[in-house]
């Protein structure tokens, strides 16, 4: 694609942003104000990403002087140049087939799969007033937050931009804080039951070995007395 057609495609910005946001919404289904903050932060990341991917390449513009000196003859405003890791690491050929782009798709698809799997378990647990300990929750205490982190990591491997690189650690910190607040509330409801689950199950990074089984922990809800 020649550079004059690579950007300024605001229709693609809107369409791609809506597709990924609605796709994530269909799996996450936010209910509480915390859910909406989690989802809203992810949506802002997606919009920032596609704005640079198809709208205006702010990162390429800011780095244009350095890129021109280091890579003479580089077509700065072609779509391929936006795959910065492809350029910086010296990959050749179509950037959509380089190792990092393939890895990025693994992260993105895996993140959406985790998001969907976690939601189904959480929905059933909330409906039966029990603690979610099966499926992804047998390996992680916060698989939905981890799913968003995986998806964002995949996008950064595919199309890094200065705004999203700045946003990423902020959003990760936000998700960690939200997870701790969530755990306090769950601990108040489930008490010792949740504490036993927390001792056996890591928050974000799964351990190798057998997953936690439902029979290892009682999952009956212990509601607070008024």
Buried (B, 14 or more C-beta within 10 A) or exposed (E): EEBEEBBEBEEBBBEBBBEBBEBBBEBBEBEEEBBEBBBEBBBBBBBBBBBBBBBBBBBBEEBBEEBEEEBEEBEBBBBBBBBBBBBEEEBEEEBEEBEBBEBBBEBBEBBBBBBBBBBBBBEEBEEEEBBBBBBBBBBBBBBBBBBBBBBBBBBBBBBBBBBBEEBBEEBBEBBBEBBEEBBEEBBEBBEEBBEBBBEBBEBBEBEEEEBBEEEEBBBEEBEEEE
